[in-house]
Amino acid sequence: MAKITKDITFGELLSEHPDAAPILGNYGLHCIGCRLSISETIEQGMKAHGMDDSAIAKLIDELNQKVGKN
């Protein structure tokens, strides 16, 4: 998988990197059971949870560090 971006869906992310789930959970994004995770992007989900662009960037950085794509 290429570097993780805000445009990847939660479903794609968790399919490729199930170990990313705890990081999402730290942000209050418990996406594993959510029916929207298949088609909702990280950006869409975070904004729906009231998070701003800086929080999105921080999460993306953490995810890429976790999967070694930083």
C-alpha positions as CSV (number, residue, x, y, z in Angstrom):
1,M,0.0,0.0,0.0
2,A,1.2,3.5,-0.8
3,K,1.5,6.2,1.8
4,I,-1.7,6.8,3.8
5,T,-3.6,9.9,2.9
6,K,-6.8,11.6,4.2
7,D,-8.5,10.3,1.1
8,I,-8.2,6.6,1.9
9,T,-11.3,4.9,3.2
10,F,-11.4,3.4,6.7
11,G,-12.2,0.1,5.1
12,E,-9.1,0.2,2.9
13,L,-6.9,1.3,5.8
14,L,-8.1,-1.4,8.2
15,S,-8.0,-4.1,5.5
16,E,-4.3,-3.3,4.8
17,H,-3.3,-2.3,8.3
18,P,-5.6,-3.8,11.0
19,D,-3.0,-2.7,13.6
20,A,-4.0,0.9,12.8
21,A,-7.3,0.4,14.7
22,P,-5.9,1.4,18.1
23,I,-4.6,4.7,16.7
24,L,-8.0,5.4,15.3
25,G,-9.5,4.6,18.6
26,N,-7.3,7.1,20.3
27,Y,-9.1,9.7,18.2
28,G,-12.5,8.4,19.1
29,L,-12.9,6.8,15.7
30,H,-14.1,3.3,16.4
31,C,-14.6,2.5,12.7
32,I,-14.2,-1.3,12.7
33,G,-18.0,-1.8,13.3
34,C,-19.2,1.2,11.5
35,R,-21.2,0.5,8.3
36,L,-19.8,3.8,6.8
37,S,-16.2,2.6,7.1
38,I,-16.3,0.9,3.7
39,S,-16.8,4.1,1.8
40,E,-16.0,7.0,4.2
41,T,-12.6,8.6,3.9
42,I,-10.5,9.4,6.9
43,E,-11.1,13.1,6.3
44,Q,-14.9,12.6,6.0
45,G,-15.0,10.6,9.2
46,M,-12.9,12.9,11.2
47,K,-14.8,16.0,10.1
48,A,-18.1,14.2,10.9
49,H,-16.7,13.8,14.4
50,G,-15.9,17.5,14.6
51,M,-12.2,17.4,14.0
52,D,-10.2,20.0,12.1
53,D,-7.5,19.8,9.4
54,S,-4.7,19.9,12.0
55,A,-6.2,16.8,13.8
56,I,-6.5,15.0,10.4
57,A,-2.8,15.8,9.6
58,K,-1.7,14.6,13.0
59,L,-3.6,11.3,12.6
60,I,-2.2,10.7,9.1
61,D,1.3,11.3,10.4
62,E,0.8,8.8,13.2
63,L,-0.7,6.2,10.8
64,N,2.2,6.5,8.4
65,Q,4.7,6.3,11.2
66,K,3.0,3.1,12.4
67,V,3.1,1.4,9.0
68,G,6.6,2.7,8.1
69,K,5.6,5.0,5.3
70,N,6.8,8.3,6.9
